[in-house]
């Protein structure tokens, strides 16, 4: 690895006002600072040159500044590939803090599903924008986003407007669900297909689609098999669902099908290189063999798993088996933050204490989970590292904090000391979404105002009663 040191830093839709119809292009920009290329390579006093939506060059600052004399320059202490949120619920952002100290199925049926059912189309759009705003502010440039049953098109439009990269999907629920959310199977799949045709590859291919069954408990066999058929119909469409998060969930699936959860998903076609399974906390050896053999991606959500007391996912074992493991925040009601840097810290510490092994999940491994592994799960081959010809998804961090001093190892700092509010610059596809700590594409204050107004004004009692009566 190259030697390094830190250089000082230079320099109305749904009631939400947009500053401009599209993000500001960073074409022709040169970014300088300590460049973290990937989990093994750091360039001291480096630079990244952006041309359109791609990275044109990565190297030493002096050489690139001399070569690209006409480029607009911006300097940040650290330059990294943007983080990839491997499992996010953007539209749950309005439920931050409504269901603390609650077991998973109580959390879901008594709080979160009633909240989702209560939201109008305009409110769902504000919820999505609030989630994407938080991701951008914290350096997440790509998210695999598990939306809700209704008004999914509003979230797609919100993602397009804010400029974030995302793999989004409308939620499928055709059994054991509140009346306001449960749908006829054929109708739900048809609506998913409509959304695929409208948004898969939209916004210059920043937005792609994932067919999104909520989980096996709330989806019939017909629904799950239909999800596979639909994904197979369209090139590049993925499948994203929850799996084996909680022991009660596993017991329900086994009672229904006679199979362990992962074996049931494999039976109905929901494993494979195009499948992202969130959580996978409770798996046995035979299920882990299936995940490895099929190339199924797993997203680890440590903060959510701890907060809901779901358990500790066997991440070290997954990695040892060659399973691709990404990192995700899950949703605001079970985290309660969408900060990827905090999630990296939690992921490493949780494995160490669970195994009583301080060498478990070292910082570089965790960084790779949050970047390149997440890009693989999302289906982007040219994302998650800072390389020539790859997509220009780049973030800049400041180290102007006491907790940054001294910095013996950059990966140790990123995983164990850095916070999301250290992020000062966020670029996606060569477009600047945040500069010098200020989001440039929307009125962030107005989004926060509307989010607070809607969230604090929700009355969930009617939906809560219905959801409770229909829970498994």
Secondary structure, 3 states (H helix, E strand, C coil): CCCCCCCCCCCCECCECECCCCCEECCCEEEEEEEECCCCCEEEEEEEEEECCEEEEEEEHHHHHHHCCCCEEEEEEEEEECEEEEEEEHHHHHHCCCCCCCCHHHHHHHHHHHHHHHCCHHHHHHHHHHHHHHHHHCCEEEEEEECCCCCHHHHHHHHHHHCCEEEEECEECCCCCCCCCCCCHHHHHHHHHHHHHHHCCHHHHCEEEEEEECCHHHCCHHHHHHHHHHHHHCCCCEEEEEECCCHHHHHHHHHHHCCCHHHHHHHCCCCCCCEEEEECCCCCHHHHHHHHHHCCEEEECHHHHHHCCCCCCCHHHHHHCCCCEEECCEEHHHCCCCCHHHHHHHHHHHHHHHHCCCCCCCHHHHHHHHCHHHHHHHCCCCCCCCCCCCECCEEEECCCCHHHCCCCCHHHHHHHCCCHHHEEEEEECCEEEEECCEECCECHHHHHHHHHHHHHCCCCHHHHHHHHHCCC
